[in-house]
Amino acid sequence: MIRVVSSIRRQLLCWLIIPIATLLVVDAVIAQLFALDMANDAYDDTLVESAEAVASRFRIADGRLVVDMPTAARAIFKYSGQDQCYFQVLDSKRSLVFGDPEIPLPPKVTANVPQIRSAMVGKDRVRVAAISKPTALGDFIIQVAETLQTRQTMVNRILASVIAPQLTLVLLTILAIWFAIQRGLIPLADLQAEISRRNPTDLSRLNESTAPKELKPIVSSINSLLNRISQDREARKRFTANATHHLRTPLAGLKVQIQLLLRDDLPPALRNSIEQISHSVERPIKLVRQLLTLARVDPAVVQPVPLTGKDLERIVRLAIEEVIAQAVEKSLDLGLQSELDNCTFMGDPESLQELVSNLVENAVLYSPSGGKVTVTLAHNDAAVLILVEDQGPGIPSEHRERVFERFYRVLGTGVAGTGLGLAIVREIADFHGALIEINSGANGVGTAITVGIPRAPEDSSHRLIPAALNTASS
């Protein structure tokens, strides 16, 4: 939802800024063309007047054309402000009579009709005015050229006077629209905040009465989806619970009948077969029990209560008692070490006992005969820690995340199982907001699984982080 709000904001701004920026660029180009045309109109007239001024200095003396232009006047004429000026006088044969030879020869010039054009003088771009004046010696052409710095300065000033107010107006408009977008998206941001605060298992309806009318269809659709998900989840839970209940009764009855048979005096071959049947029944009985546990771990039903370190010690001892017979059968050293004080946390005793029971049972199953299984209870500033360590074959790093999937088992261990034990551990840990880490045991032998349950808010202001699982304090 956060991404949705940000995406809407970005798209609105993009659809706003791109057209405005395009219009601003087009406007700047058009303004520049108009400004250049205005500058040319103003300064071209001055060029024609300069050419007329040069023509006024003509006189015929001794059968030739003389341009009466003192050196001082010529210097002032050639350097005018920012620009450099050039002038020349050509005879009827287009031969240079007077002035600067750098100016390119003009096309045909009609008498009394000034001709204005752009040209190059060396590396400088210039504007050239050419006029034709008839004399007794024929038509003479006067050309006056000027560089474009002054014109460009005028163009820049015109552009600044046009673009600066427009740019200011555009920026203020974008700022106003940005605040309007921000304010308009507040209801969507509130909806996003309400959804993000929810627990993943919370499928209750969103409040439609406080939603603005524009968002009511979205909220209604979300509520409809939440309702369908909730119904689907409940249907699956009911199916699992009903199926396992129906399986548990005949399996329990079968187990009792097998035990009664084994009390009788039976031939060795028949007794061996019945004992094999008894062992085979154990696995589906365990599977049914674990499926019932998964169906029972429901946040809508189970409510955590405040627990202390002493409560957790008692829970763990009860869980160990459930598997003590299996540990004795394999001659395992099964021990409990507790380093807890009166730290408090929120938890459900029954599901925590199931969590520890599954961890210890897994450790007992995978440890070799005569090995060691240790359960350690500790704490740090952020969490209460449950560490179960065994001396089994260990879990390869590439499987450590997948072992929490239902019915996933690492091949090649030679140990029978249902593949649900660690899935149940993950479900219960998620319900408690706990983190789980799987590492290698001491000296790289076996497996060490750590569960970190967050301490109660009044007990610590720290957040639970993965590093907390590795730092227990006594």
Secondary structure, DSSP 8 states (H G I E B T S, - for coil): -HHHHHHHHHHHHHHHHHHHHHHHHHHHHHHHHHHHHHHHHHHHHHHHHHHHHHHTTEEEETTEEEE---HHHHHHHHEETTEEEEEEEE-TT--EEEE-TTS---S---TT--EEEEEEETTEEEEEEEEEEEETTEEEEEEEEEESHHHHHHHHHHHHHHHHHHHHHHHHHHHHHHHHHHHHTHHHHHHHHHHHTS-TT------STTS-TTTHHHHHHHHHHHHHHHHHHHHHHHHHHHHHHHHHHHHHHHHHHHHHHHHS---HHHHHHHHHHHHHHHHHHHHHHHHHHHHH--TTT---EEEEHHHHHHHHHHHHHHHHHHHHHTT-EEEEEE---S-EEEE-HHHHHHHHHHHHHHHHHHS-TT-EEEEEEEE-SSEEEEEEE--SS---GGGTTGGGSTT---TTS-----S-HHHHHHHHHHHTT-EEEEEE-GGG-SEEEEEEEEB-TTT------GGGGG--B-
